[in-house]
Amino acid sequence: MRIDKYLKVSRLIKRRTLANEACEGGRVTINGRTAKPGTEVKPGDIIEIRFGNNLTKVKVLSTAEHVTKEESREMYTIL
């Protein structure tokens, strides 16, 4: 699954356009490498998202196309 879509589906970022902009701005990394919007994500990857002074670091547990709000919390664990 693409990183921009994963961030939206998992509700780490509210909209896909914002996820796209974050990736293009170099604020998202996967396993220590800067991610482009089309970079693939798989279970086990470590994602870091920087917004201002905030750093969110999560481990991907699963990727699913459509999930409910409750299920979206089970797609990752916060590190």
C-alpha positions, 0 to 999 in steps of 0.5 A, spaced: 500 500 500 502 507 498 504 511 504 500 516 503 494 512 502 496 508 509 497 514 513 489 516 511 486 509 512 490 508 518 488 516 520 495 518 522 493 524 517 486 526 516 486 527 509 490 524 503 492 530 500 495 532 507 499 526 507 501 527 500 504 534 502 507 531 508 511 526 504 513 531 498 516 536 504 520 530 506 517 530 513 515 522 513 520 517 513 520 509 512 525 505 516 530 511 516 529 513 509 525 519 506 518 517 503 515 519 497 507 519 496 508 512 492 513 509 497 510 502 498 509 500 506 508 493 509 507 490 516 514 491 520 516 498 517 517 503 522 514 510 520 516 517 522 512 523 521 514 530 523 509 536 524 513 542 527 516 540 533 512 533 534 515 527 532 510 521 531 513 514 530 509 508 529 510 500 527 506 498 521 502 492 523 497 491 517 495 494 511 488 494 509 484 498 504 477 499 508 477 499 515 472 502 521 475 508 525 476 502 531 479 498 526 484 503 524 487 503 531 489 496 530 493 498 524 499 500 527 503 501 534 506 507 537 513 507 539 
